[in-house]
């Protein structure tokens, strides 16, 4: 069974992975695939924060879904904006 410290370590590990991915391109635009991976990791991290650290899984499941949906919405919006900037005319 995961402890709170183990969950915090996993959350920190995801943040480090996302930072390492974005650090590969210092003065260039991050490729869309890397940006997509970063956005997916961000949504996973937000879900873990809402469910485990805020403790909303059992107390308020609708609020939990709304908060995760909110972060997913902005991840999709950022991805769409990046796609349009990259491939749009």
C-alpha positions in Angstrom: 0.0 0.0 0.0 1.3 3.4 -1.0 2.1 5.8 1.8 1.8 9.6 1.6 5.6 9.9 1.3 5.7 7.3 -1.6 3.0 9.3 -3.4 4.9 12.5 -2.9 8.0 10.9 -4.3 6.1 9.7 -7.4 4.7 13.2 -7.8 8.2 14.7 -7.6 9.5 12.1 -10.0 6.9 13.1 -12.6 7.8 16.7 -12.2 11.5 16.0 -12.7 10.7 13.9 -15.8 8.6 16.8 -17.3 11.4 19.2 -16.5 14.1 17.0 -18.0 12.0 16.6 -21.2 11.5 20.4 -21.5 15.2 21.1 -20.7 16.4 19.2 -23.8 15.5 22.2 -26.0 17.2 25.2 -24.5 16.8 27.9 -27.1 14.5 26.2 -29.5 10.8 25.4 -29.5 9.9 22.1 -27.9 8.6 19.6 -30.4 4.9 19.0 -30.3 5.3 15.3 -29.2 7.5 16.4 -26.2 5.0 19.1 -25.4 2.2 16.5 -25.5 4.1 14.3 -23.1 4.6 17.2 -20.7 0.9 18.1 -20.9 -0.1 14.4 -20.2 2.3 14.3 -17.2 0.8 17.6 -16.0 -2.7 16.1 -16.0 -1.6 13.0 -14.2 0.1 15.1 -11.6 -3.0 17.3 -11.1 -5.1 14.2 -10.7 -2.7 12.8 -8.0 -2.7 16.1 -6.2 -6.5 16.3 -6.2 -7.2 12.7 -5.3 -4.4 12.0 -2.8 -3.1 15.2 -1.4 -6.4 17.1 -1.3 -8.2 14.0 -0.3 -11.2 14.5 -2.5 -11.5 11.0 -3.8 -14.1 9.7 -1.3 -15.2 13.0 0.2 -16.3 14.9 -2.9 -15.9 12.8 -6.0 -17.7 15.3 -8.2 -15.4 18.1 -7.2 -12.5 15.8 -7.8 -13.6 15.1 -11.3 -14.3 18.8 -11.9 -10.8 19.8 -10.8 -9.1 17.1 -12.9 -11.3 18.0 -15.8 -10.3 21.7 -15.4 -6.7 20.9 -15.7 -7.4 18.5 -18.6 -9.3 21.3 -20.4 -6.4 23.7 -20.2 -4.0 21.0 -21.3 -6.1 20.4 -24.4 -6.4 24.1 -25.0 -2.6 24.5 -24.7 -2.1 21.6 -27.0 -4.5 23.0 -29.6 -2.9 26.3 -29.5 0.5 24.7 -30.0 -0.8 22.7 -32.9 -2.3 25.7 -34.6 0.9 27.7 -34.1 3.0 24.9 -35.5 0.8 23.7 -38.4 -1.7 26.5 -38.9 -1.3 29.0 -41.7 
